[in-house]
Amino acid sequence: MTKTRVKICGITSVAQAQWAVQAGADAIGIVFYAPSPRSVNISLAREIANAVPAFVTVVALFRNPSAGLVQQVCQLVQPDMLQFHGDESAEFCEQFQRPWLKALGMSDVADPAEVACAAEPFAGARGLLLDSHSASKAGGSGKAFDWSLVPDSLRGRFILAGGLNADNVAEAVNRLQPWAVDISSGVETSPGVKNQAKIAAFMAALYQADLS
């Protein structure tokens, strides 16, 4: 069985992190982008990160941050990985001496060739996350993008995000074979408020998809 990895992003409390871990998530995401309803401060982020056990990856998410903010989070929160959701260059992402992910907004692209071209500068990323946001907006929209835009060259090694939930994750995995999926709003009661039952249902649906 091929296991599709899972990151549950936008965790805003220790309890939510524990629900994600108990359900079998491989990673959790903590947001450091103030306009987001899922953003948390450094103090709470440290509590969340410290509650995560071994072999579960803590990912710190940024959108067009200052280098100082990223350095502060790295020093005080000690995330395992960084995720950049804005217009950051590869050079910016690489300077913090931590593994990193780069999100590509899919709502502004016209075809798979354009996606493949946009991915080229980020060869040093640990992974590319394809999300439904546009260049002018952050993720967490709850909407899926046109999956036909995913180039064959990325199949099996990208992270799929945007509009995923327990009802469509099986179709997504079967069609695209992503290395991992990233979910936030699809397991929430409201923005920033994760729902334990929705997390469990999503993980169960994904497990069944991996078995098929």
Phi and psi in degrees as GROMACS dihedral restraints (atoms count N, CA, C in turn):
[ dihedral_restraints ]
;  ai    aj    ak    al  type     phi  dphi    fc
    3     4     5     6     1   -84.4    20    10
    4     5     6     7     1   126.1    20    10
    6     7     8     9     1   -95.2    20    10
    7     8     9    10     1   121.5    20    10
    9    10    11    12     1   -83.7    20    10
   10    11    12    13     1   121.0    20    10
   12    13    14    15     1   -72.3    20    10
   13    14    15    16     1   158.2    20    10
   15    16    17    18     1  -134.8    20    10
   16    17    18    19     1   131.1    20    10
   18    19    20    21     1  -115.6    20    10
   19    20    21    22     1   128.3    20    10
   21    22    23    24     1  -100.4    20    10
   22    23    24    25     1   114.0    20    10
   24    25    26    27     1  -103.3    20    10
   25    26    27    28     1   162.4    20    10
   27    28    29    30     1    74.3    20    10
   28    29    30    31     1    33.7    20    10
   30    31    32    33     1   -70.7    20    10
   31    32    33    34     1   130.4    20    10
   33    34    35    36     1  -122.9    20    10
   34    35    36    37     1     8.5    20    10
   36    37    38    39     1  -156.3    20    10
   37    38    39    40     1   161.2    20    10
   39    40    41    42     1   -62.1    20    10
   40    41    42    43     1   -40.6    20    10
   42    43    44    45     1   -59.9    20    10
   43    44    45    46     1   -42.4    20    10
   45    46    47    48     1   -62.8    20    10
   46    47    48    49     1   -40.6    20    10
   48    49    50    51     1   -61.4    20    10
   49    50    51    52     1   -41.3    20    10
   51    52    53    54     1   -66.0    20    10
   52    53    54    55     1   -38.7    20    10
   54    55    56    57     1   -61.5    20    10
   55    56    57    58     1   -43.4    20    10
   57    58    59    60     1   -62.7    20    10
   58    59    60    61     1   -45.3    20    10
   60    61    62    63     1   -64.0    20    10
   61    62    63    64     1   -45.9    20    10
   63    64    65    66     1   -62.3    20    10
   64    65    66    67     1   -31.5    20    10
   66    67    68    69     1   -79.5    20    10
   67    68    69    70     1   -12.6    20    10
   69    70    71    72     1   106.8    20    10
   70    71    72    73     1    15.7    20    10
   72    73    74    75     1   -63.8    20    10
   73    74    75    76     1   144.1    20    10
   75    76    77    78     1   -86.2    20    10
   76    77    78    79     1   -21.6    20    10
   78    79    80    81     1  -153.9    20    10
   79    80    81    82     1   155.8    20    10
   81    82    83    84     1  -124.3    20    10
   82    83    84    85     1   151.2    20    10
   84    85    86    87     1  -114.4    20    10
   85    86    87    88     1   135.0    20    10
   87    88    89    90     1  -116.4    20    10
   88    89    90    91     1   127.0    20    10
   90    91    92    93     1   -94.6    20    10
   91    92    93    94     1   131.4    20    10
   93    94    95    96     1  -121.8    20    10
   94    95    96    97     1    58.8    20    10
   96    97    98    99     1  -134.4    20    10
   97    98    99   100     1   102.0    20    10
   99   100   101   102     1   -52.3    20    10
  100   101   102   103     1   -39.4    20    10
  102   103   104   105     1   -67.1    20    10
  103   104   105   106     1   -14.9    20    10
  105   106   107   108     1   -77.0    20    10
  106   107   108   109     1   140.3    20    10
  108   109   110   111     1   -68.8    20    10
  109   110   111   112     1    -8.1    20    10
  111   112   113   114     1  -102.2    20    10
  112   113   114   115     1     4.8    20    10
  114   115   116   117     1   -72.7    20    10
  115   116   117   118     1   142.6    20    10
  117   118   119   120     1  -127.9    20    10
  118   119   120   121     1   160.7    20    10
  120   121   122   123     1   -85.3    20    10
  121   122   123   124     1   172.1    20    10
  123   124   125   126     1   -61.1    20    10
  124   125   126   127     1   -42.3    20    10
  126   127   128   129     1   -60.8    20    10
  127   128   129   130     1   -48.4    20    10
  129   130   131   132     1   -67.6    20    10
  130   131   132   133     1   -37.9    20    10
  132   133   134   135     1   -59.5    20    10
  133   134   135   136     1   -39.6    20    10
  135   136   137   138     1   -63.5    20    10
  136   137   138   139     1   -41.7    20    10
  138   139   140   141     1   -61.6    20    10
  139   140   141   142     1   -44.0    20    10
  141   142   143   144     1   -63.7    20    10
  142   143   144   145     1   -48.8    20    10
  144   145   146   147     1   -61.2    20    10
  145   146   147   148     1   -39.6    20    10
  147   148   149   150     1   -69.7    20    10
  148   149   150   151     1   -18.1    20    10
  150   151   152   153     1   -87.3    20    10
  151   152   153   154     1    -7.0    20    10
  153   154   155   156     1   -88.2    20    10
  154   155   156   157     1   126.8    20    10
  156   157   158   159     1   -77.1    20    10
  157   158   159   160     1   175.7    20    10
  159   160   161   162     1   -58.9    20    10
  160   161   162   163     1   147.3    20    10
  162   163   164   165     1    72.8    20    10
  163   164   165   166     1     9.8    20    10
  165   166   167   168     1  -112.5    20    10
  166   167   168   169     1   124.1    20    10
  168   169   170   171     1   -82.7    20    10
  169   170   171   172     1   132.2    20    10
  171   172   173   174     1   -98.9    20    10
  172   173   174   175     1   119.8    20    10
  174   175   176   177     1  -112.0    20    10
  175   176   177   178     1   128.1    20    10
  177   178   179   180     1   -98.4    20    10
  178   179   180   181     1   123.7    20    10
  180   181   182   183     1  -104.6    20    10
  181   182   183   184     1   133.7    20    10
  183   184   185   186     1  -131.1    20    10
  184   185   186   187     1   157.7    20    10
  186   187   188   189     1  -135.9    20    10
  187   188   189   190     1   110.7    20    10
  189   190   191   192     1    48.6    20    10
  190   191   192   193     1    52.7    20    10
  192   193   194   195     1   -82.2    20    10
  193   194   195   196     1   166.0    20    10
  195   196   197   198     1   -76.7    20    10
  196   197   198   199     1   154.2    20    10
  198   199   200   201     1   -61.5    20    10
  199   200   201   202     1   -33.3    20    10
  201   202   203   204     1   -62.7    20    10
  202   203   204   205     1   -40.0    20    10
  204   205   206   207     1   -65.1    20    10
  205   206   207   208     1   -45.2    20    10
  207   208   209   210     1   -61.2    20    10
  208   209   210   211     1   -42.7    20    10
  210   211   212   213     1   -63.6    20    10
  211   212   213   214     1   -38.7    20    10
  213   214   215   216     1   -64.3    20    10
  214   215   216   217     1   -44.5    20    10
  216   217   218   219     1   -64.2    20    10
  217   218   219   220     1   -42.6    20    10
  219   220   221   222     1   -59.9    20    10
  220   221   222   223     1   -40.7    20    10
  222   223   224   225     1   -73.2    20    10
  223   224   225   226     1   -43.4    20    10
  225   226   227   228     1   -94.3    20    10
  226   227   228   229     1   -30.6    20    10
  228   229   230   231     1   -99.6    20    10
  229   230   231   232     1   -29.1    20    10
  231   232   233   234     1    58.4    20    10
  232   233   234   235     1    53.8    20    10
  234   235   236   237     1   -67.9    20    10
  235   236   237   238     1   154.9    20    10
  237   238   239   240     1   -78.7    20    10
  238   239   240   241     1   -26.9    20    10
  240   241   242   243     1  -151.1    20    10
  241   242   243   244     1   153.1    20    10
  243   244   245   246     1  -111.8    20    10
  244   245   246   247     1   148.1    20    10
  246   247   248   249     1  -132.0    20    10
  247   248   249   250     1   128.8    20    10
  249   250   251   252     1  -115.1    20    10
  250   251   252   253     1   126.1    20    10
  252   253   254   255     1  -114.6    20    10
  253   254   255   256     1    10.3    20    10
  255   256   257   258     1  -117.3    20    10
  256   257   258   259     1  -136.9    20    10
  258   259   260   261     1   -99.7    20    10
  259   260   261   262     1    21.6    20    10
  261   262   263   264     1   -61.1    20    10
  262   263   264   265     1   139.8    20    10
  264   265   266   267     1   -80.9    20    10
  265   266   267   268     1   163.6    20    10
  267   268   269   270     1   -60.6    20    10
  268   269   270   271     1   -37.3    20    10
  270   271   272   273     1   -62.9    20    10
  271   272   273   274     1   -40.7    20    10
  273   274   275   276     1   -62.9    20    10
  274   275   276   277     1   -47.0    20    10
  276   277   278   279     1   -63.9    20    10
  277   278   279   280     1   -32.0    20    10
  279   280   281   282     1   -79.4    20    10
  280   281   282   283     1   -14.5    20    10
  282   283   284   285     1   -75.6    20    10
  283   284   285   286     1    -9.9    20    10
  285   286   287   288     1   -97.1    20    10
  286   287   288   289     1     3.7    20    10
  288   289   290   291     1    57.8    20    10
  289   290   291   292     1    37.8    20    10
  291   292   293   294     1  -136.6    20    10
  292   293   294   295     1   150.6    20    10
  294   295   296   297     1   -58.5    20    10
  295   296   297   298     1   145.8    20    10
  297   298   299   300     1  -142.5    20    10
  298   299   300   301     1   155.1    20    10
  300   301   302   303     1  -116.0    20    10
  301   302   303   304     1   149.6    20    10
  303   304   305   306     1  -123.7    20    10
  304   305   306   307     1   127.5    20    10
  306   307   308   309     1   -89.8    20    10
  307   308   309   310     1   138.0    20    10
  309   310   311   312     1  -114.9    20    10
  310   311   312   313     1   123.2    20    10
  312   313   314   315     1   -75.5    20    10
  313   314   315   316     1   127.1    20    10
  315   316   317   318     1   -97.2    20    10
  316   317   318   319     1    -8.4    20    10
  318   319   320   321     1   -77.7    20    10
  319   320   321   322     1   -12.3    20    10
  321   322   323   324     1  -102.8    20    10
  322   323   324   325     1     3.0    20    10
  324   325   326   327     1  -101.4    20    10
  325   326   327   328     1   155.3    20    10
  327   328   329   330     1  -106.5    20    10
  328   329   330   331     1   -26.1    20    10
  330   331   332   333     1  -157.8    20    10
  331   332   333   334     1   166.5    20    10
  333   334   335   336     1   -59.1    20    10
  334   335   336   337     1   -33.5    20    10
  336   337   338   339     1   -63.1    20    10
  337   338   339   340     1   -36.3    20    10
  339   340   341   342     1   -67.0    20    10
  340   341   342   343     1   -37.4    20    10
  342   343   344   345     1   -65.3    20    10
  343   344   345   346     1   -45.7    20    10
  345   346   347   348     1   -60.7    20    10
  346   347   348   349     1   -38.1    20    10
  348   349   350   351     1   -67.2    20    10
  349   350   351   352     1   -41.7    20    10
  351   352   353   354     1   -65.6    20    10
  352   353   354   355     1   -27.8    20    10
  354   355   356   357     1   -77.4    20    10
  355   356   357   358     1   -24.2    20    10
  357   358   359   360     1   -56.0    20    10
  358   359   360   361     1   -42.3    20    10
  360   361   362   363     1   -66.5    20    10
  361   362   363   364     1   -13.5    20    10
  363   364   365   366     1  -107.5    20    10
  364   365   366   367     1    35.7    20    10
  366   367   368   369     1   -61.8    20    10
  367   368   369   370     1   -24.1    20    10
  369   370   371   372     1   -81.2    20    10
  370   371   372   373     1    -5.6    20    10
  372   373   374   375     1   -70.5    20    10
  373   374   375   376     1   147.3    20    10
  375   376   377   378     1   -67.9    20    10
  376   377   378   379     1   -24.8    20    10
  378   379   380   381     1  -168.9    20    10
  379   380   381   382     1   156.4    20    10
  381   382   383   384     1  -107.8    20    10
  382   383   384   385     1   130.8    20    10
  384   385   386   387     1  -106.4    20    10
  385   386   387   388     1   119.5    20    10
  387   388   389   390     1   -96.1    20    10
  388   389   390   391     1   117.8    20    10
  390   391   392   393     1  -127.1    20    10
  391   392   393   394     1   165.0    20    10
  393   394   395   396     1   -85.7    20    10
  394   395   396   397     1    -1.9    20    10
  396   397   398   399     1   -73.2    20    10
  397   398   399   400     1   160.7    20    10
  399   400   401   402     1   -95.6    20    10
  400   401   402   403     1   174.7    20    10
  402   403   404   405     1   -62.4    20    10
  403   404   405   406     1   -25.5    20    10
  405   406   407   408     1   -95.3    20    10
  406   407   408   409     1    -2.1    20    10
  408   409   410   411     1  -133.5    20    10
  409   410   411   412     1   155.0    20    10
  411   412   413   414     1   -82.7    20    10
  412   413   414   415     1   175.2    20    10
  414   415   416   417     1   -79.1    20    10
  415   416   417   418     1  -161.9    20    10
  417   418   419   420     1    77.6    20    10
  418   419   420   421     1    22.5    20    10
  420   421   422   423     1   -77.9    20    10
  421   422   423   424     1   -21.5    20    10
  423   424   425   426     1    80.2    20    10
  424   425   426   427     1     7.4    20    10
  426   427   428   429     1  -113.3    20    10
  427   428   429   430     1   140.9    20    10
  429   430   431   432     1   -87.0    20    10
  430   431   432   433     1   150.2    20    10
  432   433   434   435     1   -93.5    20    10
  433   434   435   436     1   177.0    20    10
  435   436   437   438     1   -73.0    20    10
  436   437   438   439     1   106.3    20    10
  438   439   440   441     1   -64.7    20    10
  439   440   441   442     1   -17.7    20    10
  441   442   443   444     1   -69.1    20    10
  442   443   444   445     1   -11.2    20    10
  444   445   446   447     1   -79.1    20    10
  445   446   447   448     1   -10.4    20    10
  447   448   449   450     1   -72.5    20    10
  448   449   450   451     1   120.4    20    10
  450   451   452   453     1   -71.9    20    10
  451   452   453   454     1   148.8    20    10
  453   454   455   456     1   -59.8    20    10
  454   455   456   457     1   -28.4    20    10
  456   457   458   459     1   -65.4    20    10
  457   458   459   460     1   -19.6    20    10
  459   460   461   462     1  -100.5    20    10
  460   461   462   463     1    -7.8    20    10
  462   463   464   465     1   -57.6    20    10
  463   464   465   466     1   135.8    20    10
  465   466   467   468     1    84.1    20    10
  466   467   468   469     1    -5.0    20    10
  468   469   470   471     1  -139.4    20    10
  469   470   471   472     1    12.2    20    10
  471   472   473   474     1  -111.4    20    10
  472   473   474   475     1   169.6    20    10
  474   475   476   477     1  -109.1    20    10
  475   476   477   478     1   126.9    20    10
  477   478   479   480     1   -97.6    20    10
  478   479   480   481     1   130.7    20    10
  480   481   482   483     1  -138.5    20    10
  481   482   483   484     1   168.9    20    10
  483   484   485   486     1    99.1    20    10
  484   485   486   487     1   103.4    20    10
  486   487   488   489     1    73.1    20    10
  487   488   489   490     1    15.8    20    10
  489   490   491   492     1   -79.2    20    10
  490   491   492   493     1   148.1    20    10
  492   493   494   495     1  -158.5    20    10
  493   494   495   496     1  -178.8    20    10
  495   496   497   498     1   -64.6    20    10
  496   497   498   499     1   -22.8    20    10
  498   499   500   501     1   -83.9    20    10
  499   500   501   502     1   -25.2    20    10
  501   502   503   504     1  -118.9    20    10
  502   503   504   505     1    -3.2    20    10
  504   505   506   507     1   -66.5    20    10
  505   506   507   508     1   -33.0    20    10
  507   508   509   510     1   -63.4    20    10
  508   509   510   511     1   -45.3    20    10
  510   511   512   513     1   -61.3    20    10
  511   512   513   514     1   -42.0    20    10
  513   514   515   516     1   -61.4    20    10
  514   515   516   517     1   -46.3    20    10
  516   517   518   519     1   -66.2    20    10
  517   518   519   520     1   -42.6    20    10
  519   520   521   522     1   -67.1    20    10
  520   521   522   523     1   -35.3    20    10
  522   523   524   525     1   -79.5    20    10
  523   524   525   526     1   -39.2    20    10
  525   526   527   528     1  -111.3    20    10
  526   527   528   529     1   -18.4    20    10
  528   529   530   531     1    45.9    20    10
  529   530   531   532     1    55.7    20    10
  531   532   533   534     1   -69.2    20    10
  532   533   534   535     1   156.3    20    10
  534   535   536   537     1   -67.5    20    10
  535   536   537   538     1   -36.4    20    10
  537   538   539   540     1  -151.7    20    10
  538   539   540   541     1   163.1    20    10
  540   541   542   543     1  -122.3    20    10
  541   542   543   544     1   150.8    20    10
  543   544   545   546     1  -128.4    20    10
  544   545   546   547     1   121.1    20    10
  546   547   548   549     1  -128.3    20    10
  547   548   549   550     1   143.8    20    10
  549   550   551   552     1  -137.2    20    10
  550   551   552   553     1   -75.4    20    10
  552   553   554   555     1   -65.3    20    10
  553   554   555   556     1   -25.8    20    10
  555   556   557   558     1   -68.9    20    10
  556   557   558   559     1    -9.6    20    10
  558   559   560   561     1  -123.6    20    10
  559   560   561   562     1    31.4    20    10
  561   562   563   564     1  -117.2    20    10
  562   563   564   565     1   151.4    20    10
  564   565   566   567     1   -82.2    20    10
  565   566   567   568     1   -38.0    20    10
  567   568   569   570     1  -154.9    20    10
  568   569   570   571     1   165.0    20    10
  570   571   572   573     1   -52.5    20    10
  571   572   573   574     1   120.3    20    10
  573   574   575   576     1    89.4    20    10
  574   575   576   577     1    -7.6    20    10
  576   577   578   579     1  -111.6    20    10
  577   578   579   580     1    98.1    20    10
  579   580   581   582     1   -72.7    20    10
  580   581   582   583     1   152.8    20    10
  582   583   584   585     1  -117.7    20    10
  583   584   585   586     1   119.9    20    10
  585   586   587   588     1   -60.2    20    10
  586   587   588   589     1   -41.3    20    10
  588   589   590   591     1   -65.8    20    10
  589   590   591   592     1   -38.2    20    10
  591   592   593   594     1   -68.3    20    10
  592   593   594   595     1   -36.9    20    10
  594   595   596   597     1   -60.9    20    10
  595   596   597   598     1   -47.5    20    10
  597   598   599   600     1   -62.6    20    10
  598   599   600   601     1   -41.5    20    10
  600   601   602   603     1   -65.8    20    10
  601   602   603   604     1   -39.7    20    10
  603   604   605   606     1   -63.7    20    10
  604   605   606   607     1   -46.6    20    10
  606   607   608   609     1   -63.9    20    10
  607   608   609   610     1   -37.7    20    10
  609   610   611   612     1   -65.5    20    10
  610   611   612   613     1   -41.9    20    10
  612   613   614   615     1   -64.6    20    10
  613   614   615   616     1   -39.1    20    10
  615   616   617   618     1   -67.4    20    10
  616   617   618   619     1   -41.0    20    10
  618   619   620   621     1   -59.4    20    10
  619   620   621   622     1   -44.1    20    10
  621   622   623   624     1   -65.4    20    10
  622   623   624   625     1   -36.6    20    10
  624   625   626   627     1   -64.4    20    10
  625   626   627   628     1   -40.6    20    10
  627   628   629   630     1   -65.6    20    10
  628   629   630   631     1   -29.7    20    10
  630   631   632   633     1   -74.4    20    10
  631   632   633   634     1   -27.0    20    10
